[in-house]
Amino acid sequence: MANPTPPSSNTCDKLTGPGDMLSVEAEEPPTCVMTFNASDPSGAGGLTADIMAIASAGGHALAVVTGAYVRDTAGIFDHISFDEEAVSEQARTALEDMSVSAIKVGFVGNPENISVVAEIAADYAEVPLIAYMPSLAWWDEDKIDSYLDAFRELLLPQTTILVGNHSSLWRWLLPDWPGERNPSAKDIAKAAAQLGVPYTLVTGIPLPEQFIDNALATPQAVLYSEKFERFEAVFSGAGDTLSAALTALLANGHDLAAATAEALTYLDQSLGAGFHPGMGHTVPDRMFWAQADDSTDDAEDVEDENAEAPDDTELILTLPKPFFDMPPHGTTKH
């Protein structure tokens, strides 16, 4: 995997005026991340979530459209698939021009498109592939079965990290789970490993007292876990947001544990800043880090040089939202 150096944070210091913006070039361009997913006209998930999360994590998204949802913020009503030739031509044309450092696979619509993605992944076997399996409960049962079978047989053997909700992965990978207890992240990771997946990120694991756990696991161990308090709101697009951010962080050279921690933090902050664009579910604000409080502008308008400085509490209340800070690049790559 490539480990490009991100543009210097001091780039803006070199500017002498607005006109210089046109002539300044970054020392290194953002690393390219390819994502296969469906277009989502509601903006809740799909390629919209991928592009915004990848950009927030310092990547350049090569977004391959595999189809389109028919949906609003409350739910998915249908899906229109692209044919496999259209998907293949999009991806291969971009790949002939640009080098990618990681690939994300979301919902691609049908077994034929899964086969195309698997062929492309095989041609770029050195590039890590992060696969996200969303809930397919909205779909026809026969289509779900054929889709999951193709994903299991063709794509999981080439997957570096499988990402999914605890209940979705449980029903898919451990349909005949015999135990009275719920399967752990390691149990699910073991089932995934038998299909060729070395790492599994299991989200939404129920815990007592309105908490959920998220665990990156192998069959032998939980490599990283983080507990969050459950939000009262119902969200759309959380899984795409997390998996896309994780993919971009890995593409930028972060080690696996650091990338997982940062992606979960990014998701948590996106959910915390979530909003209602319609009458349905809450949508994560994936650009929360770029928004400034209105109070900041008001504070800058104050021209009284003799005014007393506010105390620490007032300063905290008037500061804008922080930008989304990336941790230092890791040295261990998966």
N, C-alpha and C positions, 0 to 999 in steps of 0.2 A: 504494500500500500504506500502511496506517495505521502510524503510529509512536508508539504509546502510551508514556507514561512509566511504568516499572515502579514498584510500590509502594516507598516509602522504606525503606531498610534500618534506619532508626531508629524504625519504627513501634512496635516492642516497648518502646522506651525511654519511650513515653508512657503505658504501663500502670502502674497503681498497685496492682493486685491481680488475682487470677484472674477475678473477676466482670467486670472491664472488657473482657475478651476478647470478650464478647458485643456490646458497643456500639461497638467500634472497627471502622471501615470503611477499607479501603485507599483511598488517594488516587486510584488508577486500577486498575480490574480487570485481570486477565490478558487478554492479547489472545486472541481466539478463532481456533482453527485447525480446519478441517474435514478429516476423514480418511475415505476410503472404503476399507474393507478387510474381510477375513473374520475372524470370531471364531475364536480358537485356544484350545481347551480345555486345551492343555498349558501355556499361558502362554509359549511360546517365542517366538512372533512374532505376526503379525496385529495385531488391534486392541489386544491387551494391550500389545505392544511400543510401538505408536503412542501410546497414552494415557500410559504411564509416561515415554516419552522427551519427549513434548510438555510434560508437566507439569514435568519436570526442566529443560527449557529455558525455563520461565516462561510457558507457554501454557495455555489452557483448551481441551481437546479436545472437539470436536463429532464424535462417533464414529458413523459411518453403517455399519450392519452390512449387508454385501453377500452374506453366506452364512456357512457354518461349515465348518472343516476337520474331518475325522475323522483324528486324528493323535495321536501321543505324542511324546516328546522324541527318538525315533530316526528318525522319518520321517512322511510324509503318506501316508495310505492312500486317502483319498477327499475329496470336497468336495461340500457340499450348497448349491446356489445359492438365494438369494432371487429372487423374480421382480422385474422391473424396476419395476413399480408400487410395490412395497413400498420399494425403494431410493429412488425418486423422492420418495415421500411423507415418508420420514424426513428427507431432506436439505432439501427445500423448506420443510417446517414449521419446521425449526430456522433456516433462512436468513431466513424472514420475521420471525423474532423477534430474531436476533442478527446482527451484522456480523462477517464473517470477514476476516482479513488474509492468509491463505494457505490453499491446499488441497493435501492430499497424496492421491495415488491409489496404493493397493497392489493386491492381487489382488482383482478384483471378480467373478470366477467365470464370466462368459459374455459373448458379444458384445452381447446385449441390455442388460446392465448397463453395458457400456462406452458404448453409445449414450446411455443416460440420463445418465451422468456427463459425457459430452461436451456434451450439451445444457445441463446446469447450468453447466458451465465457460464455455460461450459466453455465457450470461446474466450471468456475473460475469467478463467478459474482463479487467477491470482488476486482478483478484486473481491473483497468481502461482500457478502449478500445478506441483507437484513430483511427478513420476511415477516410481515404483519398479517395475522389472521383475525379479521373482524368478526363480529357476530353476524351470522347469515340467517337469523331467525325470520327475517322479512321475506325470504325467498321461497320458491317452491321446493318441496322436500326432495324430489327426484333430481333437480338441478343442484341442490346442495350436496347430495351424495356423490354425483359425478365430479363436481368441482373439487371436493375434498379428497376424493380418491386420486385425481390427477395431481393435485398439489402434493399429496403424500408420496406418490411414486416418482414424480418427475422433478419437483423443485426442492423438497426437503433434503434429499441427498447432497444438494449443492448449497444449502443454507448455512451461513455462519452463525447467525443468531435468529432464533424464532421469538417473536414478540406476540403476546396475546393475553386477554383476560383469563383469569383463573377458571371461570365457569366454561368459557368457550373452548379452551385448550383441554380441559377435563373431558368434556363431552366428545371432543374429536379424537383425542389420543388415548383416552382411557374409558371407552364406552361401557366396558364390563367391569369397572372398578368394583372389587368385592368387599372392600373394607367398610366398617361402620364409620370410621373417621374420613374426613375429606382428604384427598390426595395432597401431599405437600408439593412445594416447588421442585424438590428433588425427585419426587415420584413422576411428575410431569416431564422433567428434564430427562429422566431415564427413558421414558417412552419415546421422547423426541430423539434421543441419542441412538436408539435402536433403528431409527429411520435415517440416521446420518447427520443429525444436528448436534454440534458440540456444545452450544450454549443456548439456554432458554431464559428469556425475561418474562416472568409471570407477574401480571399486575392484578390489582383488586382482590387480593387474598383476604377473606373476611377475618377480622380480629374482634375481640370483645370491645365493648364500650365505644362503638362508632368509629373504630379505626380500621384501616386497611393496610396490608403489607404489599410490598413490591420486591421481588427477589430475582436476582440473576443467579442461575444455578446450573450446575452440571449434575450428572448422576451421583457424583461423590460428595459434593459440597455446595453450599450457598456461598457464592463469591462476594456478593454484595446484597444488602437489603436495606430498605428504608420504609419507615412507617409514617403514614399521613392520617390526619383526621379526615373522616369522610365528609364531603360537602353535602349540604342538603339539596342542592340543585341537581338536576339531571342534565348531563352534558352530551353533546354530539361532537365527534371528531377528536376525542382525547387520544385514542390509540394511534391514529395517523400522526398526530402531533408528536407524541413521544417517540415513535419509531423513526420518523423523519429526522428529528433532532439528534437522536442517537446515531443514525447513519452519517449525518454531516459531521458530528463530533469525531467519530472514528475516522472519517475521511481526512480530517484535519490533523490526525496523528495522536489523538488522546488515547491513552491505554484504556482497556475495556472497563475496568472498575470506575475510573474517573469519568469516562464518557457516560456511563450509566447513571452515576450520581448527578452529573450536570444535566442530563436529559430529564431526569425525574424532577429536579429542582425547577427546570424551565417549565415543565408541564404543570407543576403545582402552582407556579406563579401565573401561568397563563389561565389556569382555571380560577384562581383567586381573583383575577381581573376580568373574568368572563362577563358576557353581556347578552341581552335578548334582542336580536335583530328582528325577530318575528314573534309569532304567538306560540312557538313550540319550545324546544329545549334551549338551554344556555349554550352559547358558542364560546370556546376559549379565545381570549384576546392574545394572540400569538405575537403581537407587536407591542405588548404592554411596556416593554423597556424603552420604546421610542416616544412614549406619551409624556407630556409635562403637565403638571397641575396648573390650572388657571391662576392659582394664587401666586405662582412664580412670576407671571407677567405683571401682576399687580405690585408685587414687591419691587420689581425692577423699575417701576414707574416712580417710586418715591425718590424725591430729589433733595430732601431736607438733610444736609450733611450734619446738622447738629442733633438729629434724632438719635435717641439712645438705642444701642444695639439690643435686640430682643434676647431674652434668656434662652437657655438651651432648649426648653420645651417648645418655645415659639419657633425656633429655628427648624426643629424637626417637622413642625406642622407646615412650614412654608417651603421646604425643599421639594423639588420636583421628584417624580419617580426615578429611581436609579436606572441606568442602562443595564442591560443583561451582560454581566461580566463572565467571560470565559476563563477557566483556570489555565495555568501554563500548560503547554504541550507536554504530553507524556512521552516517554522513550520506549515503552513496551507496546508493541503493536500486535494485534491479532490478525 
